[in-house]
Amino acid sequence: GSHSLSISYEGSSDFETSTSAASIVTVAKSASLTQLVSSVNFSVFGQSVTFTANVSATGAGAGLPTGTVIFLDDTTVLGTAVLSDGIATFTTADLEVTDSISRHPITAVYAGSSDFVEGTSNVVFQGVNKAPSMITASSSVNPAVFGQSVTFTVDLSVLAPGNAIPTGTVDFFNNG
């Protein structure tokens, strides 16, 4: 905003007091720079990924920006975080699997404040691979005799760093 400033000299034993004419000084918002990084890229489905936005003053500006940062996957809002010492983080494990061409275009948008201009970060193209899985099978009876009922049980689990519950269909084969 604009500020009217004047300067006063109280004088001394040898000099009289004096006051300057008022000057209008305009203070504009400082420019800001928002930089975004991913904790792991490529991740796997169900793995937690932390996005960190670092917002700093640029140009002649100084100090640490305050306010909020919105994290976006293209135009979809993933979440919002408050800046602390110029840093905001958002963690998610909900990103869908991507292929080698289409990745999640993640950006961080700094909303600005009374002292700093808003800004958008660089794009982080977050890739998400399928999570590794392991399947084990067991039978209720082994060996079985002709005509005997046998129940097969399958345990399908996700291996780290994935952290999700597998879904889908399991097919049982006899000699292929």
Summary of the structure (lengths in Angstrom):
residues: 176
radius of gyration: 30.4
end to end distance: 77.5
largest distance: 121.7
contacts: 436
relative contact order: 0.19
helix: 0%
strand: 45%
